[in-house]
Amino acid sequence: MQRFTLESRPIPPGLDYQVSDRGRNPATIQSWCYQCPELRKIRYTYIDAGASAQIMNSVIYPSHYYDLPLLGIDFLSFGQVKNLIVMDFQPLFQDEAYLRKYIHPLQTLHDKYPDLAQGLEMKFYDANQYFSKYLLFAKTDPETVKTRVFEAFKDYLNLYWQMLAQAEPLIDQSDIQRIVKAQKDYDQYSADRDPASGLFSSYFGHQWSERFLYEFLFEDAVPLAAVVAK
Ligand SMILES: C=CC1=C(C)/C(=C/c2[nH]c(/C=C3N=C(/C=C4\NC(=O)C(C)=C4C=C)C(C)=C\3CCC(=O)O)c(CCC(=O)O)c2C)NC1=O
């Protein structure tokens, strides 16, 4: 808010806040969404299921006239014992020139946090698509979250702001359309594979979960059922 002129970006009715009493602990899910000229969608979601789950998930989508990676954050804590942290500059493309420009600068930060770059295997996603080789991906403990993860979070965020400040806006319509498509493909890929879909369903029901995924989190994706119907 200090850095950008943020405007609220509407969240569809009923998706900004929901309460569940299905689980062991009552759970709430709350989301916030903003936009500004440089960043077309800044969303974050907090799931508070008391001692059973504490989750913070966020994606920043730059405007379509920047080819910058998306900033992706997923911090999950289940009953204090399972703490999973993921943070990355999520590349829209995987060609050499793109990686050199937008991913290579992450290396120094990645190397600063070897304890958070554990090279864990991905089960839901393909590590070579929309992830960089300098992502932070770790299973850790609450103390490390308060100290190292918080430091790393600030470092990654600052580098992202620097990159954005240096970015040159695209001018050609065809270049811009390529970014529109790449961000849309990211939404489709992510919505189809999101490992949280089961968790949302179990707390808030299948119908709400589908709406949350396809109308808010990844709103440029089309539900599989709709694709099949076409
Ligand atoms: C509110 C939305 C939302 C939530 C709550 C969410 C949760 C979520 N993310 C997960 C894993 C994960 N999450 C990510 C990464 C990301 N995930 C992201 O949404 C983003 C932006 C990144 C990018 C940094 C990765 C890499 C894993 C491990 C998945 C795997 O093993 O393939 C898991 C599985 C945890 C487990 O192993 O038990 C859940 C439940 N995902 C969501 O989209």
The ligand as an SDF file (V2000), in Angstrom:
LIG
                    3D

 43 46  0  0  0  0  0  0  0  0999 V2000
   -5.8270  -20.6000   -1.2900 C   0  0  0  0  0  0  0  0  0  0  0  0
   -5.2780  -21.3100   -2.2640 C   0  0  0  0  0  0  0  0  0  0  0  0
   -4.4590  -22.4880   -2.0600 C   0  0  0  0  0  0  0  0  0  0  0  0
   -4.1850  -23.2320   -0.9480 C   0  0  0  0  0  0  0  0  0  0  0  0
   -4.6900  -23.0380    0.3930 C   0  0  0  0  0  0  0  0  0  0  0  0
   -3.2860  -24.2660   -1.3560 C   0  0  0  0  0  0  0  0  0  0  0  0
   -2.8030  -25.2750   -0.5230 C   0  0  0  0  0  0  0  0  0  0  0  0
   -1.8790  -26.3390   -0.7810 C   0  0  0  0  0  0  0  0  0  0  0  0
   -0.6980  -26.2330   -1.4470 N   0  0  0  0  0  0  0  0  0  0  0  0
   -0.0730  -27.4670   -1.3910 C   0  0  0  0  0  0  0  0  0  0  0  0
    1.1760  -27.8270   -1.9460 C   0  0  0  0  0  0  0  0  0  0  0  0
    2.0290  -27.0610   -2.7620 C   0  0  0  0  0  0  0  0  0  0  0  0
    1.9110  -25.7450   -3.1200 N   0  0  0  0  0  0  0  0  0  0  0  0
    2.9120  -25.3960   -3.9470 C   0  0  0  0  0  0  0  0  0  0  0  0
    3.1510  -24.1290   -4.5340 C   0  0  0  0  0  0  0  0  0  0  0  0
    2.2040  -23.1430   -4.7620 C   0  0  0  0  0  0  0  0  0  0  0  0
    0.8660  -23.2640   -4.5360 N   0  0  0  0  0  0  0  0  0  0  0  0
    0.2530  -22.1160   -4.8400 C   0  0  0  0  0  0  0  0  0  0  0  0
   -0.9650  -21.9200   -4.7670 O   0  0  0  0  0  0  0  0  0  0  0  0
    1.2210  -21.1920   -5.2790 C   0  0  0  0  0  0  0  0  0  0  0  0
    0.9230  -19.7940   -5.7010 C   0  0  0  0  0  0  0  0  0  0  0  0
    2.4440  -21.8110   -5.2570 C   0  0  0  0  0  0  0  0  0  0  0  0
    3.7070  -21.2370   -5.6890 C   0  0  0  0  0  0  0  0  0  0  0  0
    4.6900  -20.9590   -4.8980 C   0  0  0  0  0  0  0  0  0  0  0  0
    3.7580  -26.5350   -4.1330 C   0  0  0  0  0  0  0  0  0  0  0  0
    5.0040  -26.5760   -4.9910 C   0  0  0  0  0  0  0  0  0  0  0  0
    3.2160  -27.5730   -3.3790 C   0  0  0  0  0  0  0  0  0  0  0  0
    3.6970  -29.0010   -3.2940 C   0  0  0  0  0  0  0  0  0  0  0  0
    2.8860  -29.7250   -4.3190 C   0  0  0  0  0  0  0  0  0  0  0  0
    3.5010  -30.9810   -4.9130 C   0  0  0  0  0  0  0  0  0  0  0  0
    4.0460  -31.8060   -4.1890 O   0  0  0  0  0  0  0  0  0  0  0  0
    3.3950  -31.1210   -6.1740 O   0  0  0  0  0  0  0  0  0  0  0  0
   -0.9170  -28.3620   -0.6710 C   0  0  0  0  0  0  0  0  0  0  0  0
   -0.6130  -29.8240   -0.3890 C   0  0  0  0  0  0  0  0  0  0  0  0
    0.0680  -29.9110    0.9540 C   0  0  0  0  0  0  0  0  0  0  0  0
    0.4120  -31.3150    1.2960 C   0  0  0  0  0  0  0  0  0  0  0  0
    1.4240  -31.8270    0.7980 O   0  0  0  0  0  0  0  0  0  0  0  0
   -0.3110  -31.8920    2.0890 O   0  0  0  0  0  0  0  0  0  0  0  0
   -2.0390  -27.6450   -0.2860 C   0  0  0  0  0  0  0  0  0  0  0  0
   -3.2070  -28.1570    0.5340 C   0  0  0  0  0  0  0  0  0  0  0  0
   -3.0560  -24.1330   -2.6800 N   0  0  0  0  0  0  0  0  0  0  0  0
   -3.7730  -23.0520   -3.1260 C   0  0  0  0  0  0  0  0  0  0  0  0
   -3.8580  -22.6190   -4.2860 O   0  0  0  0  0  0  0  0  0  0  0  0
  1  2  2  0
  2  3  1  0
  3  4  2  0
  3 42  1  0
  4  5  1  0
  4  6  1  0
  6  7  2  0
  6 41  1  0
  7  8  1  0
  8  9  1  0
  8 39  2  0
  9 10  1  0
 10 11  1  0
 10 33  2  0
 11 12  2  0
 12 13  1  0
 12 27  1  0
 13 14  2  0
 14 15  1  0
 14 25  1  0
 15 16  2  0
 16 17  1  0
 16 22  1  0
 17 18  1  0
 18 19  2  0
 18 20  1  0
 20 21  1  0
 20 22  2  0
 22 23  1  0
 23 24  2  0
 25 26  1  0
 25 27  2  0
 27 28  1  0
 28 29  1  0
 29 30  1  0
 30 31  2  0
 30 32  1  0
 33 34  1  0
 33 39  1  0
 34 35  1  0
 35 36  1  0
 36 37  2  0
 36 38  1  0
 39 40  1  0
 41 42  1  0
 42 43  2  0
M  END
$$$$
